[in-house]
Amino acid sequence: MNKKIKAYDRLVIARMVERPTTLDYIDKIFTNFFELHGDRCFKDDKAIVGGIGLLNGNPITIIGIQKGKDLKENMERNFGSPHPEGYRKALRLMKQAEKFNRPIVCFINTSGAYCGVGAEERGQGEAIARNLIEIAQIKVPIISIIIGEGGSGGALALACGDRVWMLENSVYSILSPEGFASILLKDPSKSKDVAEIMGITSYELLERGIIEKIIKEPRGGAHKNIEFVANSIKEELINEFKILKNKSKDALLEERYLRFRKFS
């Protein structure tokens, strides 16, 4: 893809209903995936899927935000906007991965955490904050990959690992261009204009050191050739985990800490 494609055009691709989901990538990259459910507190949030699979024969914990392919599935998955129990499920699986010394992969695709009354009553903000605190101390390698939208704290709650990658046409920002235009300009129709100055694209974020790697996509988006994109992700994961696994636990945590401290 041309790196000069406008930010809003990439956002349109990132939001396409045809865009491959977490479960699509799990099916293509990992073998023997076994899904685990529930936060052991309230219920199972289907906006976040997680479980154990094999990457090149090695056990790994996979967690990802899941959007639907049609209206029925999107309603079931809450349009990829997790409730607090989803984030608590994710943290539970990360703690389990740490106990059994399994590396972790997180796939992120959300416009943001769900902001409904029920979610707030059950501690949405606390759940996200708890993930940030706890994930910083997980003693196994963590790679987070933004595969579509990476919206606000809802995305950051799974994107505070040792490496953060983005698919070429994914976006990552504190809020949507529509929200940005509504709040600052009082005019949501200017979302296309503000998208160009927000710095939401993979190329802009790589240049600023916010992410470490861009996974290339075929012309038109990942849905045009999911095999190509999945194979690229798989190869990069295998290579990067070899590097991260050779680090001591103390070095891993220190480097993760320094990675995020440089943004403050």
Buried (B, 14 or more C-beta within 10 A) or exposed (E): BEEEBEBBEBBBBBBBEEBBBBBBBBBBBBEEBEEBEEBEEBEBBBBBBBBBBBBBEEBBBBBBBBBBBEEEBBEEBBBBBBBBBBBBBBBBBBEBBBEEEBBBBBBBBBBBBBEEEEBEEBBBEEBBBBBBEBBBEBEBBBBBBBBBBBBBBBBBBBBBBBBBBBBBBBBBBBBBBBBBBBEEEEEBEBBBBBBEEBBBBBBBBBEEEBBBBBBEBBEEBBBEBBEBBBEBBBEBBEEBBEEBEEBEEEEBBEEBEEBBEEEE
